[in-house]
Structures are given as structure tokens and as C-alpha cells.
Amino acid sequence: MLTIIAAAAENNALGKDNDLVWHLPDDFKRFKRLTSGHHIIMGRKTFESFPKLLPDRTHVIITRKKDYKPQGTIVVHSLEEAIRVSKLDEQAFIIGGGEIYKMAMNTADKIELTRVHGEFDADTFFPEVDKSKWELVKEQYHEKDERHKYAFTYLTYERK
């Protein structure tokens, strides 16, 4: 199964200057719980936004750069190649960025979307979820609180 996992604002904002524009600790914990032990497929800029490799995950990086070879990763040059090298993992994840999400919308089986309640200035956006192709099968609301400046909802979509 190929799952897109993302946190996007109500205006589909993902981030700005290669960074998130919010801090949601519970969403980070959920991301870690869901993706640990699996292949995480991402673009080069998303990978370079990490301070270090994420533990207990196989990093698959899509880039046009032919000589790009960060230690401890698998480097590929297309989404199709990324999916191919991840095929032994029964649950691989697409983790960004915006262009990779757009490419994966026609291929993925599932979307795990954290909808952050607010609109943000951003330079990277999540693609619109086409309700004719995706069915909302689960949602869980999280109030804003002392650790979360914004309310958010976990939304799980499955391909129709």
C-alpha cells in the first residue's frame, strides 16, 4: 500500500522556506508512529529540511541530481522508481514535498492528512483532494491547547 501523509492548512499550505509554519507535537508523534519501520519517499528538498536521518525508516529520495548520494539513503530519479524500490514494504509513505504529493495523487491508495485549522502564508501547497476519487473514512478532531497553537483534524481518505 502506498500512503500519502501530510499536514496541510485549510488553504492547503504545507510550508515556507523549506520548513513547516506550525508546531504540532501530537501530529509529529502520529507521523513517527505511522511511518516507523517503513519506507518514506520524499523529494530532495524535503530530505534536506531534516536535521538528520529519521530513525527506523528507509529514506527514499527523488531527485534530478545524478550525483546526489547522501549516506544512509536510497536515491532515485522518478516516483515510479521510488515505488519500485519500496515494493517489498507493504506500507510505504509519500512524505513530501508539494511536487511529489501532486505526482503521487494518481498512484496512492490512501491519504493520511492532518488538516490544520487556519490559513497560512506558504510557498509550498498540498494538492486539492478530489472527492470524486477519494472517500473520507475517518476523522478525529484535536482542539488547540497549551501545546498546540492551532486546532487540527486527522483525516483518512481511501481511494474509491
N, C-alpha and C positions, 0 to 999 in steps of 0.2 A: 504494500500500500504506500502511496505517495501522498503526504500531507503537507499542505502549506500552513505554516504557523507564523503569525504576525500580531503586532499590536498597532492599531491604526485609530486615529481620531475620527470624529463624526464627519469631518471634511476629507477623510482618507489620508491625512498627514501621517507619515511614518517617521520622518526625522529631518534634521537640518544640519548641514556641515558634517555629514557622516556620523551623527550622534542622535540619540533619542532626545525628544523635547519634554519628557516627563520621567519621573522615577516612581515605579510601582513595584515595591518589593514582593508582593504576593504573586504578581504576574511573572517576575523573574523566577520565583520558586516553581511555579507551574511549568514554565518553559524548561527548566532544568529537569523536573520530574518526567515530563513527556519525552524530551529528546535524549536523555541519558541512555547510553548503550546503543545508540543508533547513528546512522549516517546523517550528517547535516550538510545540505547542499546550499552554497551561497556564492555570491559574486565576490570578486577580489576586494572591492571597497568595503563591503560588509566585513570580510575577514580582517582587513587592515584596521577596522574600528575596534577590534578586540585587543585588550592589553596582553593577552596570551591565549594559547590554545584552551578551549573549553574542555574540562576534564571528562573522561569516559565517553567521548564522542569521536566518530571518524569524520574529519573535516574534508569535504569535497569542494574545491574552489573552481569556479568557472571564470576563465579569463581569456582575453585575446592574446595576451603576452606569452610568446612561445618560450621564453627563458625564465619564466616565473616558477620558482620551486621552493616555497617555504618548507622548512623541515617539519616533519610530522604530519604532512597533509597529502592529499591526492589532488593533483592539478589536472583539469580537463579544459576543453575548449568549446564545449557546447552543452546545453541542457540534456540532450539525448545521451551524450557520453557520460554525463554525471549520473543519469538514471541507470545506465548500463553498469557502471562500476558499483552502484549501490543495490543492484538487484538481489543480492543474497540477504540483504536486510529486509525483513518482512514489513518494516515500518521506517521508511526514510522520510526526512523532513526537508522542505524548502524553507530557508530562514531569511531570505532577502538577497539583495535589496529590491527596490522598486521594479527594475527591468527584469530581474529573474522571476519575481512574482508574476508579472504580466505574461512572460513566456510560459510559466507553469500552469496558468489558469485553465488551459485546454487539456492538460495531461493529468493533473492531480485528481485524487479520489475524494479528498476531504480537505476542509479548511478549518483550522483552529484559530479563530480571530478574537483578539481582545479588543473590544470597541471602547476606546477611551472617550468619556463624555466631555466633549469640549472641542473647540476648533483651534488649530494651531498654525502658526506661520511655519512653513516647511519648504524644502526643496526636493523631497522625495515622497511619493504618494503610492498608496496601495490601490490596485485596480478595483473598479466597481464590481461587486458580486452580482452576477446576473441571476436573478431569482427564477428565471425560466430554466436554468441549468443546475441550480443549487437549491437544496431543501434545508431549511433550518431545523435541526433535530434536537438541539439542546441549547438552553441559555441559562446563565447564572449571573445575577446582578451582584455587584460589590459596591457598597456605599463608600464615599470618601470618608477618611478618618484621620487620626493623628499621624499615620504612616503613609497615607495615600492622599495626595493633594487633589486628585480627581476621582470621581466615581467611574466605574467601568463595568462592562458586561462581557463574560466569556460566551462566545457564540460558536457553536459547532455546526458546520454545514457538510452535507454529503451530496455527492453528485447524483442527480436524478436519473 
